[in-house]
Amino acid sequence: MISISYVASIIVLLINVSSGQITLNQSPASKSVSPGESVTIACKASSSVSSSYFHWYQQKPGQAPNLLLYSTSSRASGVPSRFTGSGSGTDYSLTISNVQVEDAGDYYCQEGSSWPLTVIYPNTKTR
């Protein structure tokens, strides 16, 4: 069994935008899945976000964050099709279908029109 646990926080990422700051909150607080199962991570924004500017990253221990999905649902080069994204407005999600052991890591949602990701406060831990 793969144990995926989420270290929840009130503030996940603070991204500066022209109108101020948008707060992104990830959930659930904890989740355990076995290989082959699916898991969904939700990310809620404090105000509406353009789907063109919503991204997901995975970070493995000792490595820089790696872009998984950009513009809500487009997979970055080399990202397996089991990673899918959806959402609009204030509600977005990342689903990992057929979870594999190598999917363990930290996951981050990002709102912003530029890369790389700037993490102010990390949220999601997987093991």
C-alpha positions, 0 to 999 in steps of 0.5 A: 500500500502506498500511503499518501498523506497531506500536511494541510495548511491554511495558506499554501501559495501566495502569488502576486497578481496585479489585483493583489494576492490569491491564496490557494488551499489544497485538500484533503488532509490525508489519504491512503491509496494502494497501487492501481487506485486513484487519488484526487488533490483539490486546490481552491483559490480565494478568487477566480483564476484563469484556467490558462494560468493554473499549474501543478507541480510534483517535487521529490526529495532533494529535487527541484519541483517538476512541472506536471500540468500547465494550463489546468490540464495540459501534460508537460513533456514526459508526464504519464497520462495517468496524471490529469487536471481539471477545473475552472474559476476557483476550483481545480483538481489533480487526479492520479489514476492507477497510482504507482510507487514512483508517484510519491512526492510533494504536490503543489498547485500554482496560479500565475502567468509565469514559471518557475514556481515560487513556493511561499508555504508548501502544502501537500506531502505524499509518502 
